[in-house]
Amino acid sequence: PMWEDLPAELVLKVLSYLSASDVCLAALICRSWYAVSRNNNLWKRLLLSRLKISLDPKTHKLQSLPEHVPSWYDEYKRLFLVSSTRCTQAVEGAFRDEVWHVCFSHDGQKMLVSSKDGNVRMFAVDSAASQCKELYTMRDKLVDLGCFHGQYTEFCPNDSLFLLSAMESLVSSYAKTMICKAEDGTVMLTLRSGYKDLYGAWVNSDWFLAPSINGNILGEQYITLELHYVRKSGKKKVFTSGVRSIGSMLAVDRVIVADPGRRCDLCDMIILVRRLYQDRAEIASFSLPVNEMDVSLCCLDTHGEWPLETDHRHEVGKMDLPGIPSGYTLSPTHQFLFVAMSEGSENIFDVGPTTPPAIYEINVPTLTMKRKFSGELPKLNQWCFIFIAVSSQYVACGSEDGTVRVWDRHHKVQVASLDAHTALCNAVQFNPRDSSMLVSVSDDRTVKLWQIPKV
């Protein structure tokens, strides 16, 4: 009989024994085979097999298609192309020491890169080609202010300013938080904080938070969050509230401002991730009505409590983490917090790698665990802070061995592993306007731009 005369059920049975590439070849035999080769259940099974997920319908995790994806055939193509992610540009020679952080402007047209050698460089971004071109460096400005190591940067919501945290020296525990003009890097405001590993955050384009620690590093300390109001004249108004904490190395690494309602003009909450000794951590969130001028904030006391000190602030939620956070960030909608965690060490002085690490998705409004990501997880050290990245479709995380791994958010499975760097990958970041563009920075002194193919 002619091939096109075979019953569709029989053709589908034959195709079910083939690989994805062989199914595509078989689709060329005739029109009837081509039609059967687009069977939804066939491509769902092929995707399950490729991602090494059980075919048992009671246990496998692919229960539905993401929005705007018409079929499992299209979904297979989308996830298959992610594994073909390629490096489009490597910035080499611009930095003389470890590169620590990278961030994009909200419009996706600019990129800031911070390095241990004191270089904070601004780049213009071409997202279509995943290329960048340097605009200026702030090295001389930082040296004039007594700072020699750039740590962290963040653009304000309207991209006119950026926040910069820089260390005074490697042997000093002090750092400075600066507000700079994005146009040319002019420093508008400088604040000296009490500890080098605390990073500030924008509340909106007029308000920002600057954390600091006061007290003896080896004893009790006062962690303080200061809310600053910035105008073009450089004037500010500060509100502070401090409570006791023990051990700055186990304190807050980064303050995150969340706006789950995406109202933009107001901030719904502040999220603090606190390491409690060597094997425990917790998250707490606080409401922050920034339209009230007498706002004050607090962190933790010596017992890990989150006290409330005024009527203008209240605790929204709190949860324990099953490990040590090595990095965390918000989803683009601010509805979820993604946390990369390493397992706690029994010895607080054990600085070696801890396994097994994990990545969790946490619901921000309720502070409840949603789901854990599966697949090969990155090698993480509990004393290293790695900036992870989240887009509308993917989650990316660096690792100690320089590998960058990418997960699909909808299916919670790993879809790509990139041999990106030869040393610790400190940060990865998606372009907020084009999630097919990914940037990674590393201790190997390079910045690499990646292009995720589109269907």
C-alpha positions as CSV (number, residue, x, y, z in Angstrom):
1,P,0.0,0.0,0.0
2,M,1.0,3.6,-0.4
3,W,2.4,5.3,2.7
4,E,-0.3,7.9,2.7
5,D,-2.9,5.2,2.9
6,L,-1.8,3.9,6.3
7,P,-4.2,4.7,9.1
8,A,-3.3,7.7,11.2
9,E,-3.3,5.6,14.4
10,L,-0.7,3.3,13.0
11,V,1.5,6.1,11.7
12,L,1.3,7.7,15.1
13,K,2.4,4.4,16.7
14,V,5.4,4.2,14.4
15,L,6.4,7.8,15.1
16,S,6.2,7.3,18.9
17,Y,9.3,5.0,18.7
18,L,11.4,7.7,16.9
19,S,13.5,10.6,18.2
20,A,12.5,14.2,17.5
21,S,14.9,14.5,14.6
22,D,13.6,11.3,13.0
23,V,10.0,12.4,13.4
24,C,10.9,15.5,11.5
25,L,12.4,13.4,8.7
26,A,9.4,11.1,8.6
27,A,7.1,14.1,8.2
28,L,8.7,14.6,4.8
29,I,7.3,11.3,3.4
30,C,3.9,12.7,2.6
31,R,1.2,15.1,3.6
32,S,-0.7,12.7,5.8
33,W,2.4,11.7,7.7
34,Y,3.3,15.4,8.1
35,A,-0.2,16.0,9.6
36,V,0.2,13.1,12.1
37,S,3.8,14.3,13.0
38,R,2.3,17.4,14.6
39,N,0.3,15.4,17.1
40,N,0.2,17.2,20.4
41,N,0.6,14.1,22.6
42,L,3.6,12.9,20.5
43,W,5.6,16.1,21.1
44,K,4.6,16.3,24.7
45,R,6.1,12.8,25.2
46,L,9.2,13.8,23.2
47,L,9.7,16.9,25.4
48,L,9.3,14.9,28.6
49,S,11.9,12.4,27.4
50,R,14.3,15.2,26.3
51,L,14.0,16.9,29.7
52,K,14.4,13.5,31.5
53,I,11.0,13.8,33.2
54,S,9.0,10.7,34.0
55,L,6.4,9.7,31.4
56,D,4.1,8.7,34.2
57,P,1.1,11.1,33.9
58,K,0.7,11.0,37.7
59,T,4.2,12.3,38.4
60,H,5.4,14.3,35.4
61,K,5.3,18.1,35.7
62,L,4.4,19.3,32.2
63,Q,0.6,19.6,32.8
64,S,-0.1,22.6,30.6
65,L,1.4,24.8,27.9
66,P,2.6,28.3,28.7
67,E,0.4,31.2,27.6
68,H,0.7,32.2,23.9
69,V,2.3,28.8,22.9
70,P,-0.2,27.1,20.5
71,S,1.1,23.5,20.6
72,W,3.6,21.1,22.2
73,Y,5.5,21.1,18.9
74,D,6.1,24.8,19.3
75,E,7.0,24.4,22.9
76,Y,9.6,21.7,22.0
77,K,11.1,24.1,19.5
78,R,11.3,26.9,22.0
79,L,13.0,24.9,24.7
80,F,15.3,23.1,22.2
81,L,16.5,26.5,20.8
82,V,17.5,27.6,24.4
83,S,20.1,24.9,24.4
84,S,21.6,26.5,21.3
85,T,22.3,29.8,23.2
86,R,25.6,31.3,21.8
87,C,28.0,33.9,23.0
88,T,27.8,37.0,20.8
89,Q,30.4,39.2,22.5
90,A,33.2,38.8,25.1
91,V,34.4,42.1,26.7
92,E,38.0,41.3,27.5
93,G,40.8,43.6,28.7
94,A,38.5,46.3,30.0
95,F,38.8,45.1,33.6
96,R,42.1,44.3,35.4
97,D,40.5,42.3,38.2
98,E,37.4,40.3,39.2
99,V,34.1,41.6,37.7
100,W,31.4,41.5,40.5
101,H,28.1,42.8,39.2
102,V,26.1,43.8,36.1
103,C,22.7,45.5,35.8
104,F,20.5,46.9,33.0
105,S,18.5,50.1,32.8
106,H,14.8,49.5,32.8
107,D,14.5,50.4,29.1
108,G,17.2,47.9,28.3
109,Q,19.4,50.4,26.4
110,K,22.2,50.8,29.0
111,M,24.3,48.4,31.1
112,L,26.5,49.0,34.2
113,V,29.3,46.7,35.1
114,S,31.2,46.9,38.5
115,S,34.7,45.5,39.1
116,K,37.1,44.9,42.0
117,D,39.7,47.1,40.2
118,G,37.5,50.1,40.8
119,N,36.1,50.3,37.3
120,V,32.4,51.0,37.0
121,R,31.7,51.2,33.3
122,M,28.6,52.2,31.5
123,F,27.8,50.5,28.2
124,A,25.2,51.2,25.4
125,V,23.3,48.1,24.5
126,D,22.1,46.8,21.2
127,S,19.7,44.0,22.3
128,A,18.9,42.9,18.8
129,A,22.5,41.9,18.2
130,S,23.4,41.2,21.8
131,Q,26.3,43.6,21.6
132,C,27.5,46.5,23.8
133,K,29.7,49.6,23.4
134,E,31.4,51.4,26.3
135,L,30.2,55.0,27.0
136,Y,32.3,56.0,30.0
137,T,34.1,54.7,33.1
138,M,33.8,56.1,36.7
139,R,37.2,54.9,37.9
140,D,38.7,58.4,38.4
141,K,35.5,59.7,40.2
142,L,35.6,56.7,42.6
143,V,39.3,57.2,43.3
144,D,38.6,60.9,44.1
145,L,36.0,59.8,46.6
146,G,38.4,57.3,48.2
147,C,36.7,54.2,46.8
148,F,38.7,51.5,44.9
149,H,36.3,48.6,44.4
150,G,32.9,48.8,42.7
151,Q,30.4,46.4,44.2
152,Y,26.8,46.9,43.2
153,T,24.7,49.2,40.9
154,E,21.0,49.7,40.3
155,F,19.1,52.1,38.0
156,C,16.2,54.1,39.4
157,P,12.8,53.4,37.8
158,N,13.0,56.3,35.3
159,D,16.7,55.4,34.5
160,S,17.9,59.0,35.0
161,L,20.0,58.1,38.1
162,F,21.7,55.0,39.4
163,L,22.8,53.8,42.9
164,L,26.3,52.7,43.3
165,S,27.9,50.8,46.3
166,A,31.7,50.9,46.4
167,M,34.3,49.6,48.9
168,E,36.9,51.9,50.3
169,S,39.5,49.1,50.3
170,L,39.6,45.3,50.7
171,V,41.0,45.7,54.3
172,S,38.3,48.2,55.3
173,S,34.9,47.2,56.4
174,Y,33.4,50.5,55.2
175,A,31.8,51.3,51.9
176,K,30.0,54.2,50.3
177,T,26.6,54.5,48.7
178,M,26.5,57.0,45.8
179,I,23.7,58.4,43.7
180,C,25.0,59.2,40.2
181,K,23.6,60.7,36.9
182,A,23.2,58.0,34.3
183,E,24.0,60.5,31.5
184,D,27.6,61.0,32.5
185,G,28.2,59.4,35.9
186,T,28.3,62.7,37.9
187,V,28.1,61.9,41.6
188,M,25.2,63.8,43.2
189,L,25.2,62.3,46.7
190,T,27.6,60.2,48.8
191,L,26.8,58.3,52.0
192,R,29.3,56.3,54.1
193,S,27.8,53.0,55.4
194,G,29.0,50.9,58.2
195,Y,29.7,47.7,56.3
196,K,30.9,46.9,52.8
197,D,28.6,44.0,51.9
198,L,25.2,45.8,52.4
199,Y,23.6,47.0,49.2
200,G,21.0,49.7,49.0
201,A,17.9,49.8,46.7
202,W,15.6,52.3,45.0
203,V,12.1,52.7,46.4
204,N,11.1,54.9,43.4
205,S,12.8,57.6,41.4
206,D,12.8,60.0,44.3
207,W,13.5,57.7,47.3
208,F,16.2,55.2,48.0
209,L,17.3,53.0,50.9
210,A,20.8,53.0,52.2
211,P,21.7,50.3,54.8
212,S,24.5,50.6,57.3
213,I,25.9,48.8,60.4
214,N,27.2,50.5,63.5
215,G,29.0,48.8,66.4
216,N,31.8,46.3,66.9
217,I,32.2,43.9,64.0
218,L,33.0,41.1,66.5
219,G,30.2,41.9,68.9
220,E,26.8,43.5,68.8
221,Q,25.9,45.8,66.0
222,Y,23.1,48.1,64.9
223,I,21.8,47.5,61.4
224,T,20.2,50.6,60.1
225,L,18.1,51.3,57.0
226,E,18.0,54.9,56.0
227,L,15.3,56.3,53.7
228,H,16.6,59.2,51.6
229,Y,14.7,61.6,49.5
230,V,16.7,62.9,46.6
231,R,16.0,66.1,44.5
232,K,18.0,67.6,41.7
233,S,19.5,70.0,44.2
234,G,21.0,67.0,46.1
235,K,19.0,67.6,49.3
236,K,17.9,64.7,51.3
237,K,15.8,63.8,54.3
238,V,16.8,60.8,56.4
239,F,14.8,58.5,58.6
240,T,16.7,55.8,60.6
241,S,15.8,53.1,63.0
242,G,18.3,50.5,64.3
243,V,18.1,47.3,66.3
244,R,20.7,44.9,67.5
245,S,22.2,42.2,65.4
246,I,25.1,39.7,65.8
247,G,27.7,39.0,63.2
248,S,27.7,41.2,60.2
249,M,28.9,38.3,58.0
250,L,25.6,36.6,58.7
251,A,23.4,39.7,58.2
252,V,21.5,41.1,55.3
253,D,23.3,41.1,52.0
254,R,20.9,43.0,49.9
255,V,17.7,44.9,50.5
256,I,14.9,44.3,47.9
257,V,12.0,46.6,47.3
258,A,9.0,44.8,46.0
259,D,5.9,46.3,44.3
260,P,3.6,43.2,43.6
261,G,0.8,45.6,42.6
262,R,3.1,47.3,40.1
263,R,1.7,50.7,41.1
264,C,5.2,52.2,40.6
265,D,4.5,55.4,42.5
266,L,4.4,53.5,45.9
267,C,6.3,50.6,47.3
268,D,4.3,47.8,48.8
269,M,7.0,46.1,50.8
270,I,10.7,45.7,51.7
271,I,12.2,42.2,51.6
272,L,15.1,41.3,53.8
273,V,16.9,37.9,53.6
274,R,18.9,37.2,56.8
275,R,21.5,34.5,57.4
276,L,21.0,33.1,60.9
277,Y,24.4,31.6,61.8
278,Q,25.9,29.0,59.5
279,D,23.0,26.8,58.6
280,R,19.8,28.8,58.8
281,A,18.2,31.8,57.1
282,E,14.9,33.5,57.0
283,I,13.0,36.0,54.9
284,A,10.8,38.8,56.2
285,S,8.8,41.5,54.5
286,F,7.6,44.9,55.7
287,S,5.1,47.3,54.2
288,L,6.5,50.8,53.3
289,P,4.1,53.6,52.5
290,V,6.7,56.0,51.0
291,N,4.1,58.8,50.6
292,E,4.3,59.3,54.4
293,M,7.2,61.5,55.4
294,D,7.7,59.9,58.9
295,V,8.6,56.4,57.7
296,S,11.2,54.5,59.6
297,L,12.5,51.0,59.1
298,C,14.0,48.2,61.1
299,C,16.0,45.0,60.6
300,L,16.6,42.3,63.2
301,D,17.3,42.0,66.9
302,T,19.7,39.5,68.5
303,H,17.0,36.9,68.7
304,G,16.0,37.0,65.1
305,E,12.8,38.9,65.8
306,W,11.4,41.5,63.4
307,P,10.1,44.2,65.8
308,L,7.6,46.9,64.8
309,E,8.3,50.3,66.1
310,T,5.8,52.7,64.5
311,D,2.3,52.7,63.2
312,H,3.5,53.4,59.7
313,R,5.2,50.1,59.2
314,H,4.1,46.5,59.9
315,E,5.4,43.1,59.2
316,V,3.7,41.5,56.2
317,G,5.2,38.0,56.4
318,K,8.1,35.8,57.5
319,M,9.4,32.4,56.6
320,D,12.4,30.1,57.3
321,L,14.6,29.0,54.5
322,P,15.9,25.4,54.2
323,G,19.5,26.4,53.6
324,I,21.8,29.3,53.2
325,P,20.9,31.9,50.5
326,S,23.7,32.4,47.9
327,G,21.6,34.7,45.8
328,Y,18.1,36.0,45.3
329,T,16.1,38.3,43.0
330,L,12.5,39.3,42.1
331,S,10.6,38.2,39.0
332,P,9.8,41.1,36.5
333,T,6.2,41.3,38.0
334,H,7.5,41.3,41.6
335,Q,5.1,38.5,42.4
336,F,7.8,35.9,43.1
337,L,11.2,35.9,44.8
338,F,13.7,33.4,43.4
339,V,16.3,32.2,45.9
340,A,19.5,30.2,45.2
341,M,20.5,28.3,48.3
342,S,23.5,26.2,49.4
343,E,23.2,23.7,52.2
344,G,24.4,24.9,55.6
345,S,27.9,23.8,56.8
346,E,28.4,22.4,60.3
347,N,31.6,24.5,60.7
348,I,31.2,28.2,60.4
349,F,34.8,28.5,59.2
350,D,34.4,25.9,56.5
351,V,34.6,28.0,53.3
352,G,34.5,25.1,50.9
353,P,31.6,24.3,48.6
354,T,28.4,23.0,50.1
355,T,26.0,20.6,48.4
356,P,23.3,20.0,47.3
357,P,22.2,23.6,46.4
358,A,18.7,24.4,45.3
359,I,16.7,27.1,43.7
360,Y,13.2,28.0,45.1
361,E,10.4,30.1,43.9
362,I,8.6,32.0,46.7
363,N,5.3,33.9,46.5
364,V,6.1,37.5,47.6
365,P,2.6,38.6,48.9
366,T,2.2,35.5,51.1
367,L,5.9,34.5,51.6
368,T,5.1,30.9,50.9
369,M,7.2,28.4,49.0
370,K,5.8,27.6,45.6
371,R,8.1,25.1,43.8
372,K,11.7,23.9,43.7
373,F,13.6,23.8,40.4
374,S,14.8,20.4,39.1
375,G,17.8,19.4,37.0
376,E,21.5,19.8,37.6
377,L,22.0,22.6,40.1
378,P,24.9,25.0,40.1
379,K,27.8,24.6,42.4
380,L,27.4,27.3,45.1
381,N,29.4,28.4,48.1
382,Q,27.5,29.7,51.1
383,W,30.0,32.5,51.5
384,C,29.7,33.7,47.9
385,F,26.8,35.9,46.9
386,I,25.8,35.2,43.3
387,F,23.3,37.5,41.6
388,I,20.8,35.3,39.8
389,A,18.5,36.6,36.9
390,V,14.9,36.1,36.1
391,S,12.9,37.0,33.0
392,S,9.3,36.3,32.1
393,Q,10.3,32.8,30.7
394,Y,13.7,31.8,32.2
395,V,15.8,31.7,35.4
396,A,19.6,31.9,35.1
397,C,22.3,31.3,37.7
398,G,26.1,31.3,37.7
399,S,28.3,29.0,39.7
400,E,31.8,28.5,41.2
401,D,33.0,26.6,38.2
402,G,32.0,29.4,35.8
403,T,29.0,27.5,34.3
404,V,25.8,29.4,33.7
405,R,22.6,27.3,33.9
406,V,19.2,28.3,32.5
407,W,15.8,27.0,33.7
408,D,12.4,27.3,32.2
409,R,10.1,29.1,34.6
410,H,6.9,27.4,33.5
411,H,8.1,23.8,33.7
412,K,10.8,24.3,36.4
413,V,13.4,22.3,34.5
414,Q,16.9,23.1,33.3
415,V,17.1,23.7,29.6
416,A,20.6,24.9,29.0
417,S,24.1,24.7,30.5
418,L,26.6,27.2,29.2
419,D,30.4,26.9,29.6
420,A,30.7,30.6,30.1
421,H,33.7,31.3,32.3
422,T,36.9,29.8,33.7
423,A,36.3,31.1,37.2
424,L,33.4,32.0,39.6
425,C,30.5,33.6,37.7
426,N,29.4,36.4,40.1
427,A,26.3,37.7,38.3
428,V,24.0,37.1,35.4
429,Q,21.3,39.4,34.1
430,F,18.6,39.4,31.4
431,N,17.8,42.4,29.4
432,P,14.5,43.6,30.8
433,R,13.2,44.6,27.4
434,D,14.5,41.5,25.5
435,S,14.8,38.3,27.5
436,S,16.7,36.7,24.7
437,M,19.8,38.7,25.7
438,L,21.7,37.4,28.7
439,V,24.9,38.9,30.3
440,S,27.3,37.1,32.6
441,V,30.3,38.5,34.6
442,S,33.1,36.6,36.3
443,D,36.3,36.5,38.4
444,D,38.1,35.7,35.1
445,R,37.8,39.5,34.4
446,T,35.4,39.1,31.4
447,V,31.9,40.2,30.5
448,K,30.0,37.9,28.1
449,L,26.9,38.6,26.2
450,W,24.6,35.7,25.1
451,Q,21.8,35.4,22.6
452,I,19.0,32.9,23.3
453,P,17.5,32.0,19.9
454,K,13.8,32.8,19.3
455,V,11.3,30.6,17.7
